[in-house]
Amino acid sequence: MNKLKFAFIALAVSASQSIWAGGLLTNTNNNIAFNRNFARDGAIGIDGVYSNPAGVAFLSKGLHLSFNVQSAYQTRTIVSGMTIPALKGTPYYQPLKMNGGDENGNKKFPGEASVPFIPSIQVAKNYDKWGFQMGFSLIGGGGKCTFNDGLGSFERQVALIPAVLQSMKMTTTTPGYSVDSYIKGQQYVFGLQLGTTYKFNEHIAAYGGFRFNYIYNKYQGNITNIHANIAGKDEKLYDYIGAAAKDYSTKSAAYSAQAAATTDPTVKAQLAAAAAAYQTGAKNMAEAQPNFADRYLDCTQTGWGITPIIGLDVKYGKWNLGTRLEFTNHLNIENDTKVDDTHLFQNGVNTPNDLPGVFTIGGQYEILPSVRVMASYHYFFDKDAKMANDKQKYLSGNTQEYLAGAEWDITKGITISGGMQRTKYGLGDGKYLNDMSFVTNSYSYGFGAKIKVAKNASLNIAYFWTNYSHFKKEYTQTFSAGANSISAQCTDDFTRTNKVLGVGLDIDL
């Protein structure tokens, strides 16, 4: 009965890492003016409540309002590969082939993320020298994303099962497996910003304020219906092993009864040995069965913190220069877990989830009274933002963004603009990334218009999209198999798409 020990299954269906999906999500599109021209850090406008708060002091005296709505759509695609060097030359060498993988042993796991309604509000009240501001927006987070076919980090572990069955002589000419896997995640960081400006003179203004941040994450998922081909038949492993455990227990009882009924010492010993062997098999099967049970996850994470913010704006002639500094917000998020068969999200546990600080600087130059050009630079202090298991230490450097744009007043009531943004992450060898949490370097492009619709009101409309680079991560992963281990060469190829459409209304009173 040694071949039926099934100790290997202890590895099977629990994910090897947390599926927390935070990280380098530095969402800065809090106003439609940004969507049509990214380099707004040196511009003066009501959108500056977020991007250039000190510059808002140079708006006219009175009340300034901006109401914005955006709709964002993303795709996230991971192509995962897995190779077992020790099994080269066998059908188990590239196990993902057995369940939809391509000829190279790679399998695609697509996901869709969307935020159909992203609101933001900016308010400023200016007096002679003092000004007061308020802003509310979604300042970070990836919206909600659904992987209807699960993820490679989950399936890799299930993909090992046919090879282990074969090693126990549970062979088939058509090895294979299947599993139903589903993951849905939601991530939102809401920000309420309050601050004050002071205009020293017609050239210099300063800002001081803070942002109250509230984080909401929710994860739902399951791994169900694990099947494998055993002796040419597709078997649901939970039921198969349960039936085997019952069968061995029945046989053990039968041999025990026969042993009790016989008086021949030799026969009695043989029957008792058979009974013990079957009892051991039944025990091993019973212990293995729970590893193939359907597993579910339902966890909500929340947390809050405060980000101090300071800013400065210098206005002189045709030039305007704006800068701001947001300090790193140190905070934790707490698990509110309804179901966790993965044992990764213990209820009540707090996890570090800092929001990185950011320094921005931008300039605007008026080429003509109707034409303006802008350039900006953003630097995020990602390595100072503590995450679970000190994940931030895997970064090779901090995020940097380079932005440029231009605006043209084609009439007194119509302004068109466009811009681009280059985002570069310090991803190093990619150890920071996993299939539930990843970013890659990107180029973003935006364009749109501002149209005066009333004496004191203007409509903003914009569209922007982001082209993400591919990032290929290569690594070795070791899976426990009872007292043994299985080493696998793994790859993940990450990429994304992003498209956003926005409409806003600016009002001056």
Helices and strands as residue ranges (DSSP letters): G 2-4, G 7-11, H 32-36, H 48-51, G 53-58, E 62-83, G 85-87, G 95-99, E 106-126, E 130-147, H 152-159, H 161-167, E 177-199, E 204-230, E 233-236, H 237-261, H 265-288, G 289-292, E 295-316, E 319-326, E 332-340, E 350-352, E 358-368, E 371-380, G 382-384, G 388-394, E 397-411, E 414-426, E 442-454, E 457-468, E 471-481, E 484-508
